[in-house]
Amino acid sequence: MNRRHGHTRRPARARRGFIKALLAAGLSGAIFANTQACDGLQVEAPWVREPPPGAGAVAVFMSLRNTGTGPVEIDSVSAEGYGMGMLHETVRAGDKVGMRHLHAVTVPPGSTVTLAPGGMHIMLMHPATPARAGDSLALTLACGGHAVRVSAPVRRDPP
């Protein structure tokens, strides 16, 4: 124990291993961040399903097209006036239907991923005011340190 600083000093080999691990994590983070840029992401036909009165959440749907050369990973969503946004997937187990949280949605280059009723979708929770047909929600889709902003109309029925 180092009496002057009140902590145990690591042996030189352990310090070098720790520094190598930090550098490797930093480099892999830099590489990972490059694959997450929203470059090439096109959002098509976004819409929000009007919730029933008193609902604490709304579902958001759209198509995500990647015209870029690398994968685009949407890793978070948010919307003005909502406390939380999450990516979800509808899952069926026998006669039961539920939702599973997705940490991210990846759109491969040259592909389209559809967020639709009964499949993958966005859930916005804890609204400041209820969304009604005719309103429009300002959404942000985040791809690592980048973001795409989208305006999504609130509708009673699918487009």
C-alpha positions, 0 to 999 in steps of 0.5 A: 500500500502506498501510505502517501496516497492511500492506495495500492500501486499496481505492478508495472506489468498490470499497468501496461496491460490496463493501458493497452486495454484502454487504448484498444477500447478507444481505437475500437470505439473510434472504428465503431463510431465511423460505422454509425454515421447517419450518412446515406440514411433516408427516412421515408413516410414517417407517421405516428398512430394517434393514441387513445385518450389517456395513453402514456405512449405513441407508436411511430412507423417509417421506412429507413433506407440506407443509400450509403456504402456502410451500415447505418445503426440507429441507436437511440430515438427522442422526440420533443415533448416526450420523456423517453423514446425506445426502439421496439419489436413486436414478438409473438409467443403462442397466443401472446403478443408483447414488445421487446426493447431493441438496443439498435436497428441496423440498416445495411448498405443498399437496404431498407428496414421498415418500422411498421405495425406488428413489427419493429417500431418506435415507442415514445413515452411520457408525453407532455401533451397528448398527440392528436390527428393533425399534429406533427411530432419532431423526432430525432434518430441518433446514429452514434454521435450523429443525428437525423431530424424528422417530422412525423404527422399524427394519423388515426389510420395508416397512410 
